[in-house]
Amino acid sequence: MVTPAISRDGQYAFFLSTEPIFEDDEDYPWDVYSVALATGAIDRFSGLRTIDPVFFPADRPAVDQGGHRVAFQALGDFQDANPDMISELFLADRLAPASIQVGRAAPTLVSWTPEPTPVRYDVIRGDAANLAFSGSTVNLGPVACLEDDSRDKDTAGFEDAAQPAQGHVFFYLYRGAQAQGPSMGPGTFGFSSDGRERIGGAGVCGP
């Protein structure tokens, strides 16, 4: 473990480690982790692992006042934007809004902005006509799993060839699958504006 950094409000400590904290990985990639000092809860805070192994980050992370944004230098590819693996400065932002893009061309390519914590992603497609409230959740109805446990930030190679029937509209969603690793569960497809979790029906990607 490398020398940790603590947020200025004293709520979080951040450290770099190759230990398999959330999942076994024989390549032992370096990752950034945060620890909530009040509870001891650990979060991964690095982004993608497009290329294994992720090489040793050169410095301890720099943390903002509240422990929400972390900058670190690394020989890695945490945002699928550094294929030559040259040392770069990366920013992981816990508060950044989720962002998804759906291509106009057929077959449909779906892409998204990598988030700090997920190791892999699931991507689904559904029909807006099947959306329904179900108690405290939003039932997405039958869906198609386009990519299960993706290690990158798009569905390249798994583009969606289906087209909606006349009068129908498709929606696409992604989730941080196994958000920290297999032991941490499949993650979520997000929430409605009134706080109901979106739950996929038949055909959803496996946990």
C-alpha positions in Angstrom: 0.0 0.0 0.0 1.2 3.5 -0.8 1.0 6.5 1.6 -2.7 7.4 2.0 -4.3 10.8 1.6 -7.2 12.1 3.7 -9.9 14.5 2.6 -9.7 17.9 4.3 -12.9 17.4 6.2 -11.5 14.2 7.7 -14.3 11.9 6.4 -12.4 9.8 3.9 -9.0 8.2 3.5 -7.7 7.2 0.0 -5.0 4.7 -0.7 -3.5 2.7 -3.6 -3.3 -1.1 -3.5 -2.9 -4.2 -5.5 -4.7 -6.4 -3.0 -7.8 -8.3 -4.3 -10.2 -6.4 -1.9 -13.4 -7.0 -3.9 -12.5 -9.7 -6.4 -9.7 -12.1 -7.2 -7.5 -10.8 -10.0 -4.3 -12.7 -10.9 -2.8 -9.6 -12.6 -3.0 -7.7 -9.3 -3.8 -4.3 -10.9 -3.3 -1.1 -8.9 -6.5 0.6 -7.8 -7.5 3.6 -5.8 -9.8 2.9 -2.8 -11.6 5.2 -0.4 -12.4 4.4 3.2 -15.2 6.2 5.1 -13.5 6.8 8.4 -16.7 6.8 10.4 -17.8 3.4 9.3 -14.8 1.6 7.7 -16.8 1.1 4.4 -14.4 0.7 1.4 -15.1 1.8 -2.1 -13.1 1.3 -5.3 -12.4 4.7 -6.9 -10.5 4.0 -10.1 -12.7 3.7 -13.2 -12.1 1.1 -16.0 -9.6 -1.7 -16.2 -9.6 -1.8 -20.0 -6.0 -3.1 -20.1 -4.7 -5.5 -17.4 -2.7 -5.0 -15.5 -3.1 -1.4 -14.6 0.4 -0.1 -13.8 1.6 1.4 -10.6 0.3 5.0 -10.0 3.3 7.2 -9.4 1.9 9.4 -6.5 -0.6 9.2 -3.7 -4.0 10.7 -4.8 -4.9 14.3 -4.3 -8.3 14.6 -2.6 -10.8 17.5 -2.4 -12.5 18.9 0.7 -15.3 16.4 1.0 -13.6 13.3 -0.5 -15.8 13.3 -3.6 -13.1 14.1 -6.3 -9.7 12.5 -6.5 -6.9 13.2 -8.9 -4.0 10.7 -9.4 -1.2 10.1 -11.8 -1.0 6.7 -13.3 0.4 4.5 -16.1 -3.0 3.0 -16.9 -6.2 3.4 -18.8 -9.0 4.2 -16.3 -11.3 6.1 -18.8 -10.7 4.1 -22.0 -8.9 7.1 -23.5 -5.2 6.3 -22.9 -4.4 3.2 -25.1 -0.7 4.0 -25.2 -0.6 3.7 -21.4 1.6 6.8 -21.1 1.5 8.4 -17.7 -1.5 10.7 -17.4 -3.4 12.7 -14.7 -6.8 11.2 -14.0 -9.8 12.6 -12.1 -12.3 10.4 -10.4 -15.5 12.2 -9.5 -18.1 10.6 -7.3 -20.6 13.5 -7.9 -20.4 13.5 -11.7 -23.9 12.7 -13.2 -24.3 9.5 -15.2 -24.0 10.0 -18.9 -25.2 7.7 -21.7 -25.1 8.2 -25.5 -27.2 6.3 -28.1 -25.9 6.3 -31.6 -28.1 7.3 -34.6 -26.8 4.8 -37.0 -28.0 1.2 -37.3 -27.1 -1.1 -35.7 -27.3 1.0 -32.5 -24.1 1.7 -30.6 -24.5 2.6 -26.9 -21.7 4.3 -24.9 -21.4 5.9 -21.5 -18.9 7.8 -19.4 -17.0 5.5 -17.0 -17.8 5.9 -13.3 -15.3 5.6 -10.5 -16.5 2.5 -8.8 -17.8 -0.2 -11.3 -15.5 -2.9 -12.5 -17.8 -4.0 -15.3 -21.1 -2.9 -16.9 -24.4 -4.4 -18.1 -26.4 -2.8 -21.0 -30.0 -3.4 -21.7 -32.7 -2.4 -24.2 -36.4 -2.2 -23.5 -39.7 -0.9 -25.0 -41.1 2.3 -23.4 -44.6 0.8 -23.8 -43.7 -1.8 -21.1 -42.7 0.7 -18.4 -44.9 0.5 -15.3 -44.8 1.5 -11.6 -44.7 -1.5 -9.3 -44.8 -0.4 -5.6 -41.5 1.3 -4.8 -39.9 0.3 -8.1 -40.2 1.0 -11.9 -40.8 -2.3 -13.7 -38.9 -2.0 -17.0 -40.8 -5.0 -18.5 -39.1 -7.6 -20.8 -35.7 -6.4 -21.9 -32.8 -7.6 -24.0 -29.3 -7.8 -22.5 -27.0 -6.3 -25.1 -23.7 -6.7 -23.2 -23.1 -8.5 -19.9 -20.1 -7.6 -17.7 -18.6 -5.3 -20.3 -15.0 -4.2 -19.4 -15.1 -1.1 -21.5 -17.4 2.0 -22.0 -19.5 1.0 -25.1 -21.2 -1.8 -26.9 -18.8 -1.9 -29.8 -19.0 -5.5 -31.1 -22.4 -6.0 -29.6 -24.4 -3.2 -31.4 -28.2 -3.6 -31.3 -29.6 -4.6 -34.7 -33.2 -4.5 -33.5 -35.5 -1.6 -34.5 -38.7 -0.5 -32.7 -42.1 -1.3 -34.3 -44.1 1.6 -35.7 -45.4 3.7 -32.8 -42.9 2.2 -30.3 -39.8 3.7 -28.7 -36.8 1.8 -27.4 -34.9 2.9 -24.3 -31.3 1.9 -23.3 -29.9 1.7 -19.8 -26.5 0.6 -18.3 -25.5 -0.3 -14.8 -22.3 -0.8 -13.0 -22.3 -4.6 -12.9 -20.6 -6.1 -9.9 -20.0 -2.5 -8.9 -17.0 -3.3 -6.8 -16.6 -7.0 -7.7 -18.6 -10.2 -7.7 -19.2 -10.2 -3.9 -20.9 -6.8 -4.1 -23.9 -7.6 -6.3 -25.0 -6.5 -9.8 -25.5 -2.7 -9.2 -28.5 -0.7 -10.3 -30.1 0.7 -13.5 -30.8 3.9 -11.7 -33.9 5.5 -10.2 -37.0 7.4 -11.4 -37.4 11.1 -10.7 -39.5 10.2 -7.6 -36.8 7.8 -6.3 -38.1 4.4 -7.4 -35.5 1.9 -8.5 -35.6 0.7 -12.1 -35.9 -3.1 -12.2 -35.5 -5.1 -15.3 -37.9 -7.9 -16.2 -37.4 -11.1 -18.3 -34.1 -11.0 -20.3 -32.2 -8.8 -17.9 -28.4 -9.4 -17.7 -27.4 -11.9 -15.0 -25.9 -10.8 -11.7 
